[in-house]
Amino acid sequence: MPKAPWSLRRRLLAAILAASTVLWLASLGTLTAIAWQETGEVFDDALEESAYMLMAATTDLDARGLLAPLPPRPSQGEEVRRVDMQYQVVAGGKVLQRTPDAPARPFVAGFEDEHGFADLRVDGERWRVFVVRDEARRFEVQVGQRAAKRFDILEELAEALWLPVLGFLLLLALLCWWLTGRVLAPLRRTATAIAAKTPDDLARVEVAGQPRELLPIVGALNEVLGRLDAALQAERRFTADAAHELRTPLAGLHMHVQLLQRRHPELAASFMKLRQDVARLTALVDSLLTLARLDPLAQAQLAREPVALRPLFEELGREFADEAARRGIVLDLHSGIDGVEANPQMLGIVLRNLVANALRYCPAGSRVEVAATRHAGRARISVCDDGPGVDAASMARLTERFFRVLGQEEGGSGLGLSIVRRIAELHGIELRFGTGLGGRGLGVALEWPAVP
């Protein structure tokens, strides 16, 4: 199975967002570590300052000062202090005074230094404790803080920051999407310029203003377009030259066959077959010459003017009256509109090819109708018959060059409808095939663009 096309813009955006997210997470982790370290240092300073303040305030060891009643615990609903520092005044290994949430036994027993920090566990909880002793080593002050309180502050900080951080990440994604669109805009412009190329327009893609990364691609494409244009021009010149050079000898051959037929009447049947073959070859050469003249043209080069349809239909009726009578076919031409905007000569070629095809392939007793109408603001010329028609598979290939429906006994070059399609393309006319009269036969419709 062929792989689905992938988006360069989406891959670029995914790469940018992935790298940005990784760097963002790394920076967030770094900031968290720094914040934890700085917060720990601030809390340690607070512990130390509190201990020295308590040490300075505790100047008397009488029972009245140290054994004063404990302050009440905060009642339910009251705001609990975020810092939540607990202290103990310890003397002789006993707690003389403490805050309500401080343990009944000393945080640190047997502390020998004059002051310092200690990390320990009390009743399954981690504490950070600062201990300071008086100069006489009579008592010590121990100020502690639960490690969980420090984490709570970080959690509150994260809860306050996650929404803005997520918003900035989404803003980064939108900004990257917009920036990648701006950066990749030359790709879209170049793709549009390439998509606009047709066999009639193989000019080089403009190099000026292209980004450096696209220059090799545009340069290679221009080389391909140049080779293709040269090949098409050579093919058209060959076709035109060959068709033009063949017309004179074919005309001479036709004349000599007529002379031989008169001199040898006993070979009239053979000479008639030869004349038909020469006529078919002459028609083929004329069609090739017509295509060779039409292929290089572009819509902008085509001269258009209002074409009156009634005189044109009358001329077609006179031109094909004898052939229609000889084949026993009813040819009906009528116009419901005054005219269309087209090239007069080319419109005549189109209608002659369509009428000639209808008369050639319809059996005796058939009917061919050429009608000009207006539908939904669009001019339409249709050529319909009630002959044998064409199957759906062959109908899709009718405009291919040299294609002929299998089983047809009538001669033809297989180029008539190719000429019709090319002229329709030059005019911007929609060419459609369908069923003919009464749901039988073949119908060919030419629809002009809507006119405001």
N, C-alpha and C positions, 0 to 999 in steps of 0.2 A: 504494500500500500504506500502511496506517496506521502511523504511527511507534510504535515500542515505547515503553512508559512508562519514564521516567527517574527516578532516585532523587535526591531533594533532599539526603538525608543523604550519599550517596556524592559528589555534586558538592561539597557543603560540605567534606567530609573531604579530597577531592582538592585543593580550593583552599587549605585550611589547610596540608596537607602540602607542596604546591608552594611556597607562600610560605615555609614553615618551612625547606624544603630550600635554597631560594635564599639566604635569610638565613644559614642554617648554612654554606653554601659560601662566602658572602661573609665571614662572620666567620672561617671557617677560613683563607681566603686572607689576611685581615688579620693573624690570629694568626701565620701562617707568615712573613709579611713582617716582623712585629715580632720574632719569634723569630730570624729570620735576621740582622736588624740587631743584636739584643742579643747573639746568639752571636758575630757578627763582632767586636763591640766587646770581648767577653770574650777572644776569641782574640788580638785585637790587643794588649790589655793584657798577655796572657801573653807574646806575642812581645816586647813592649817590656821587660817585667820580666826576661825571660830574657836579652835582649841586654845590659841594664845589669848583670845579675848576672855574665855572662861577662866584660863589660868590667872589672868590679871584680876578678874573679878573675884576669884576664890582666894581671898587673903586670910580668912579665918576658918579654922577647922572645928569650931564649936558645933555642937549638935544642932543648934538652932539654925545655923546657916546651911549646913550640908544635909540635914535631915528634914528640911522643909517639905510640906506636902507636895506631891507630884502635880503638875498642871493637868487639867482634865483632857481626856481624849476628844478629838473633834467629833461632834455628834453627826448622825447620818444626815446627809444633805448639805453639810458644810464643805467648803472647798478644801481639799487636802493640799498641803504645801507640795509644790513640785520638787523642790530640792530635797525635802524630807531628811534632814540631818538629825541624828540622835547622838546624845552625849552621855558620858558617865564620868563621875568623879570617883576615883578608885584610891583607896589607901589601905595598905597592908593586905592586899589581895581581895578586899571587899569593896562592893559598890556602895558608896555613901549617898550618892545622889545620881539620878538619871532621868531622862525623858521617858514619857509613857511607853513608847515603842522600843526603847532600848532593852536588851536582855538583862536579866537579873544578875548574871555573873559577868565579870569583866570581858570585854571584847578580846583583849590580849592579856594573858597572864604571864607574869615573870618578864616584863619588858625591861631590858637592861640599859638601852641607850637613852640619851636625854630627850630625843624626839625622833620621829620617823613614821613612815607609812607601812601598812601591813594589809595584805589581801588574805581573807580567811572566809570560812563557812561557819555560820551560826544557825543551828536548827534547819539545815538544808538550804539556807540562803547565802548568797555570796555578798560580802561586805567589803568596803574599802574604808580603812580606819587610819586616822592619824593620832599618834600618842605623843604627848609632851609631859615631862616631869619637872617639878619645881627644883630649884637649885639645891634645896636641902634634902631632896628625895623623900619628902614626907608623903606626898600624894602625886597623882598623875591624872591628867584629863585625857579621855579617849573620845574622840568624835568620829562617828561612823556614818556611812551612807550605803544603802542597798545598791548593788550594781544594777538591779532591775530598774531603779528610778532613772539611771542614766540612759538605759535603753528606751525607756518610755519617752524621754525627750526626743530621742532620734526618731522614734516611731511617729510622734506628733509632727515632727518636722517633715518626715516623708509623706504623711497624710496631707499636709498642707501644700506640698510641692508636686505631688504626682499628677494632679490635673493640669496645672500650668505646663509641666514638662511634657505631658502627652499632647497638649495643645500645640506646643512648639514643634513637636515631632511631626504632627499632622501638617502644620504650616510648612515645615521643611519638605514634606512629600509634595505638597501642592506647588511650592516654589521650584522644586526639582523638575516636576512635570512641566511646568511652564517654561523653565529654562531649557530643558531638553527639546521641547517643541520649537523654541526659537533657534536653538543651535542646529536642529535637524531640518529647519525650514528649507535650506538650499537643496536638500535631497528631494523634498516634495516638489519644489519648483522644477528641478531637473527632470523628475519623473513625469511631471505634467508636460514639459516640453517634448520629451521623448514620445509620450503617448499621443501627442498631436501629430506626429510624423505619419505621412501617408505616402503611397507610391508617387503621388504628385508633388510632394514636398519632402525632399531628402536633403535639405540644406543642413549645414553643420550646426550642431548645438552650440549656443553662445558660451564661450569660455570665460569671458570677462565676468568678474563677480563670483566665480565659483571658488569654494574653499580648496585649499591645497590637497586635501585628502581625496577630493572628487576629480581632480584634474586628470589622473591616469585613466579613470573610467570614461570620462567625457572624451578624452583624446582617442582612446581605443574605439569608442562608439562612432566618433566622427570619421575615423578611418574606414570602419565598416560601412557607414552611410555613403562615403565617397566611392568605395568599390561597388556598392550596390547601385548607386546612381549611374556610374559608368557602365555597368553591365546592362541596366535597363535601357539606357540611351543607345547602346550598341545594338541591343535586341530590336528596339523600335526602328532604328535606322535600317537595320537589315530587312525587317519586315516591310517597311515602306519602300525601300529600294527594290526588293525582290518583287513585291506586288506591282510596282510601277513598271518595272522592266518586263514583267510577264504579260501586261495588258496588250502591248503591240503584237507580239507573236501569236497570242491567242486570237486576236482579231483577224490576223492574217490566216491562221489555221481555220477559223470559222468560214472565212471567205473561200478558201481553197476547197473545203468540204462541200460547200454549196455548188461550186463549179464542177467538181467530180460527180456530184449527185445528178446534175443536169446531163453530163456526158454519159453516165452509166445508169440509166433509169432502172435497169434490171437489179441493181444493188441498192435500191432506194431505202429498204428497211435497215440495211447495215449502216448506210450513211446517216439515216435519221437518228439511229442510236448513237453514232459518233457525234452528231451535232448536239444531242442532248448532253453528252458527256462534256463536250467543249463548253456548252452554255453553263453547266454546273461548275466547271472549273473557273470560268470567267466570273461567275457570281462569288465563288470562294475568294478569288483574288480581289474583287471589289470590296468584299467584307473585310479582308485582311488590311487593305489599304485604309478603309474607314476606321478600323480599330487603331491602326498605327497613328492616325491623325487625332483620335480621341484620347488615347492614353496619356500623352504629355500634358493635356489641358488641365487646368484647375478651375474651380468654381469662379474665382475672381476674374479669370480671363475670359469667361463665357459672356458673350453679348446677348442680352435679353431685351425683348420688347413685347408689347401687347400683340397677340396673334388672334385674329378673328377666326373662329372655328367653323362657321357656316361655309364660307368660301373654301376652306381647306377640306371639309367633308364633301362638298360638291366635287372638288377636284379628285378626291379619292374614289368617289362613286364612278366618275367617268373613266378613271384609269383602270379600275378593276371590274368594270361592267362586263367586258367581253369574257374574261376568265371565269367570272361567277356564272355567266350564262352557259359557257362551255361545260362547266362542271355540274350544272344543275343545282346551284346553291343560291339561296336568296340572300342578298346583301342589303342590309338595312342600316342607314346612317342618319342619326338625328341629334341635334344639339339643343340642350336646354339652357345653355349659358352663352353669352356673347363671345367670350374669349378668355385666354389665359396668358400669363407672363412666361415667355419661353423664347428660345432661339428658333426662328421659323424653320430654317433648314433642318435642324436636328429633330424638331417635333415632327416634321414630315417624314424623316427617316424612321422614327419610332413607329408611327402609325402605319406606314407602308410595310414594315417588317411584321407587325402584328397581324394586319389584314392578310398579307401574303401567306403567313403561317396558317391562319385559320382556313383560308381557301384551299391550301395545299393538302391539309391533313383531314378535312371533313369529307365524308362521302356525299354522293349525290342525294338531293332532297333535304340537305341540312340547311340551317339558317345561321347567318353570322350577323351580329348586331354591334354597331359602334355607336356609343352613346356618351354624351357629355352632360353631366349633372353637377349640382352643388349639394353637399351634405355637410352639416355642422360647420358651415363657413369655409369648407374646403372644396376646391374644384376637383372633379373626378372625371377622367376619361376611361371608359372600359370597352374592351373588345371581348365579346362572349360568343360562344357557339354552342350547338347542341350535338356535337359530334361524339366520337368515342371517348374523348377525355384522356387524362393522364393519371396513372396511379400515384399515390402519395410519395413513394420513394423516389420516383422519377421527377415528380413536381419539385422536390427540394433541390434537384440538380439541373433544372432547365436552363439556368443562366451560366452554367459552366461552359467554357469554350470547347467546341468540337464534341459536345455531348449530344447524342441523339437517342430518342426513346427506341428501345428494342422492338422489333416487329413492324416498324414503319417501312412501307414499300416505296413511299415517295422519296425522291432525292432531296438533299439539302446539305448545307455546309456545317450546321451546328454552331453557327456564329451569330445568327439573327438576334436571338434573345440576349446574347452577351453584349451586343451593340446597344440593345434597348436598356439593359441594366446600366451600362456605362453612361449613357446619355441621361438616364434618370439620376444617377449619382451626381453628375455635373450640375443638374438643375436643383438638387435637393428634393427630388420627387420620391415618394414612397412607391415602390413597385411590389404589388401583391398578386399572388396566384390563388385561384380557387375554382369552384365548380362554375359551369356556364349557365345556359338558359334552361329553365325548368329543372334544375338540379342535375343536369347532364352536361357533358362536354367540359370545356376549359374556359375559364374566365380570367382575363388579365386586367388589372386595374392600376391606373396611374393617379396618385393623389397628391395634389399640390399642398404646400404648407398653408395653414389657415391665415387668412388676411383679416386684420382688425377691422 
